[in-house]
Amino acid sequence: MSLLIRRYKLLTGLMREERIDEPERIARYLRLFEKDDVKKLQAGEKVFIEKDEWQLLP
């Protein structure tokens, strides 16, 4: 099962981490990324979009 990790900073400065393990939600999020970013995620690399850090783990 894949795991999509999203790290982001709150307005208060605290770092938050969201772990998404539902296949339907992962597919929905991946549709929001550009093709190059999806390839990087599938290779296990971290992708930064605005201030959020995303990583897909197999």
Secondary structure, 3 states (H helix, E strand, C coil): CCEEEEEEECCCCCEEEEEECCHHHHHHHHCCCCHHHHHHHHCCCEEEECCEEEEEEC
